Amino acid sequence: MPHSSTIHESLTAVFQVRRFPDNIAAGQGVSAAVDPLARPAPGWHSELAVLLWERAMEPQTGTWSLPGGRLRDDEDLDASARRQLAEKVDVRELWHLEQLSVFSDPHRVPGPRRIASAYLGLVPLTADPRLPTDTRWHPVSALPHMSFDHGTVVRYARARLAAKLSYTNIAFALAPARFTMSTLREIYCAALGYEVDTTNLQRVLSRRKVITPTGATAAPGRAGGRPAAVYRFTDDGIRVTDEFAALRPPS
């Protein structure tokens, strides 16, 4: 049956590295952050999280959706994505936003045809948006029952992020303004989904001039020892650092 009209919407997969209980189940999610710079407490771990809201109306009541909505006549797609995030889930501190792809299957949602322009958004480790009561951060490894094709969008966005961690400095948008290498390693491990060696990570990023020492050191931990050096990202915007590079999981 031909469509009498087509709705264009924006959807954004917003990622942040968060702390989760080790025994978290799919669909639980969290809203409040624990101290992201403190050493993880026993029973907790860091993981890449995606921001989702629970649908209260049909169709697919009770499923979890990416933030987004209709494109207005007076705005472009980037402006629509940022507006939807600010209005619906109070996310305003985005350090990176890029368009991923267009999802246009005629049957992706019931009712009038909807074409979705999907985005990848990144929030730094130290940000803690005040979320509405129907909104939670969910670990990407344990997604809840997702609405429509939103799970596909999340997986597509995760793959894009993992790829760009290899050949760009995109991790700047997930990290604090100042960080130790142990904190940066935690971010890379969470975003990639596998372990990364701290020494090798520091060597690679330093050689590519991605990170710069600040000359400062972090306060020593309870166990004492040599204070850790503090770094910053050399650039605060995305750039290609090695177009042929690829970070791979350990063999």
C-alpha positions in Angstrom: 0.0 0.0 0.0 1.6 3.4 -1.0 2.5 5.8 1.7 0.5 9.0 1.7 3.2 10.9 3.6 6.7 10.3 5.0 8.0 11.5 8.4 11.7 12.3 8.7 13.1 11.8 12.2 16.4 12.0 14.0 17.7 9.3 16.4 20.9 9.6 18.4 22.8 6.8 20.1 24.4 8.7 23.0 27.4 6.8 24.5 29.2 7.4 27.7 31.6 5.2 29.8 29.7 4.4 33.1 30.1 2.2 36.1 27.7 -0.8 36.4 27.3 -3.6 39.0 28.8 -6.8 37.8 25.5 -8.6 38.2 23.4 -6.1 36.2 20.7 -7.7 34.1 19.5 -6.6 30.7 16.8 -3.9 31.0 17.9 -2.6 34.5 20.0 0.3 33.5 21.2 3.1 35.9 20.4 6.8 36.2 22.9 8.2 38.7 26.6 8.1 38.3 29.2 6.9 40.8 32.5 8.8 41.0 33.9 8.1 37.5 37.5 8.9 38.5 37.7 6.8 41.6 39.0 3.2 41.5 36.1 0.9 40.8 34.6 -0.6 43.9 34.4 -4.4 44.2 31.5 -5.7 42.3 31.5 -2.8 39.8 33.0 -2.4 36.4 33.3 0.2 33.6 31.4 -0.3 30.4 30.2 1.6 27.4 26.6 2.8 28.1 23.8 4.0 25.8 21.1 6.4 26.8 17.5 5.0 26.3 14.0 5.9 27.4 11.1 3.6 28.1 8.0 3.9 25.9 4.8 4.5 27.8 2.5 4.5 24.8 1.7 2.3 21.8 3.2 1.0 19.7 5.6 -1.3 21.6 4.8 0.0 25.1 7.5 -0.9 27.6 10.3 -1.2 25.0 13.3 1.1 25.1 14.0 3.7 22.5 16.8 6.0 21.4 16.1 9.7 22.0 14.8 11.4 18.9 11.8 12.7 17.1 10.4 14.5 14.1 12.4 16.9 12.0 10.9 20.3 12.1 10.3 22.4 9.0 12.6 25.1 10.2 15.7 23.1 11.3 18.4 20.9 9.8 19.1 17.4 11.0 22.0 18.3 13.3 19.9 20.9 15.0 17.1 18.5 15.3 19.3 15.9 17.0 20.6 18.4 19.5 17.2 19.8 20.2 15.7 16.3 20.8 18.5 15.4 23.3 18.1 18.7 25.2 14.3 18.7 25.4 13.6 15.0 25.9 16.6 13.6 28.0 18.3 16.9 29.1 21.6 16.0 27.4 23.4 19.2 26.5 27.1 18.4 27.1 27.9 16.6 23.9 31.5 16.7 23.0 31.0 15.0 19.6 28.0 14.4 17.3 28.1 12.9 13.8 25.6 11.4 11.4 25.8 7.6 11.1 23.4 6.5 8.4 19.9 6.7 7.1 17.4 3.9 8.1 14.6 3.8 5.5 13.1 0.3 5.4 9.4 1.0 4.6 8.4 -1.3 7.4 10.8 -0.2 10.1 7.9 1.2 12.2 4.1 0.6 12.0 1.8 3.4 10.6 3.0 6.3 8.5 6.4 5.7 6.9 9.3 7.1 9.0 12.8 7.6 7.7 15.4 8.0 10.4 18.7 9.8 10.2 20.8 8.2 12.9 23.5 10.0 14.9 26.4 9.0 17.2 26.8 11.3 20.2 29.5 11.1 22.9 29.4 12.4 26.4 32.6 12.8 28.5 33.2 10.6 31.5 32.7 13.3 34.1 29.3 14.6 32.8 26.2 13.5 34.7 23.0 14.7 32.9 19.9 14.9 35.1 17.7 12.3 33.4 13.9 12.1 33.3 12.4 9.3 35.3 11.7 7.2 32.2 15.3 7.4 31.0 18.3 5.2 31.9 21.9 4.4 30.9 22.1 0.8 29.7 25.3 -1.2 29.1 25.6 -2.0 25.4 26.5 -5.6 26.2 23.1 -6.1 27.9 20.6 -4.1 25.9 16.9 -4.3 27.0 14.0 -5.1 24.6 14.5 -2.3 22.1 11.9 -0.5 20.1 11.6 -1.0 16.3 15.1 -1.1 14.7 16.8 0.9 17.5 18.9 -2.0 18.6 20.3 -2.1 15.1 21.2 1.6 15.3 23.0 1.0 18.6 25.1 -1.8 17.2 25.9 0.3 14.1 27.0 3.2 16.3 29.1 1.0 18.5 30.9 -0.4 15.5 31.5 3.1 14.1 33.0 4.3 17.5 35.2 1.2 17.8 36.6 1.8 14.3 37.2 5.5 14.8 39.1 4.7 18.1 41.7 3.1 15.9 42.4 5.9 13.4 41.2 9.1 15.0 41.4 10.9 18.3 37.7 10.5 19.0 38.3 9.3 22.6 38.7 13.0 23.5 34.9 13.1 23.6 34.7 10.3 26.1 37.5 11.4 28.4 37.8 14.1 31.1 39.7 17.3 30.2 42.7 15.9 32.3 43.4 12.3 32.9 45.9 9.6 33.9 46.8 6.8 31.5 44.9 4.3 33.8 41.7 6.3 33.3 42.2 6.6 29.6 42.9 2.9 29.3 39.6 2.2 31.2 37.8 4.3 28.6 39.4 2.5 25.7 38.7 -0.9 27.2 35.0 0.0 27.8 34.5 1.5 24.4 36.2 -1.3 22.5 34.9 -4.2 24.6 38.3 -5.8 25.2 41.5 -5.3 27.2 44.1 -2.7 26.1 47.7 -2.6 27.4 48.4 0.7 29.2 52.0 1.0 28.1 51.2 0.2 24.5 48.3 2.6 24.4 50.5 5.4 25.8 53.2 4.7 23.2 50.8 4.7 20.3 48.9 7.8 21.3 52.1 9.7 22.1 53.7 8.8 18.8 50.6 10.0 16.9 50.6 13.2 19.0 47.1 12.5 20.3 47.9 13.1 23.9 50.2 15.7 25.6 51.6 15.6 29.1 50.4 18.5 31.3 53.4 18.3 33.6 51.1 17.7 36.6 50.7 14.5 38.6 47.7 12.9 40.2 47.3 12.6 43.9 48.7 9.3 45.2 46.2 6.6 46.0 45.8 4.9 49.4 48.5 2.4 48.5 51.0 5.2 47.9 53.6 4.7 45.1 54.8 7.0 42.4 52.2 9.7 41.4 50.7 9.1 38.0 51.4 11.6 35.2 48.4 13.7 34.0 47.7 14.1 30.3 45.3 16.0 28.0 44.2 15.5 24.4 46.3 17.6 22.1 43.2 18.6 20.1 39.6 19.2 21.2 38.1 18.4 17.8 38.2 15.2 15.9 41.0 14.5 13.4 42.5 11.4 11.6 45.7 10.3 13.3 46.6 7.3 11.2 44.2 6.3 8.4 45.7 2.8 8.1 45.6 2.0 11.9 43.5 -0.7 13.5 43.2 -1.5 17.2 42.6 -5.2 17.5 41.7 -7.4 20.5 44.6 -9.5 21.9 45.1 -12.8 20.2 
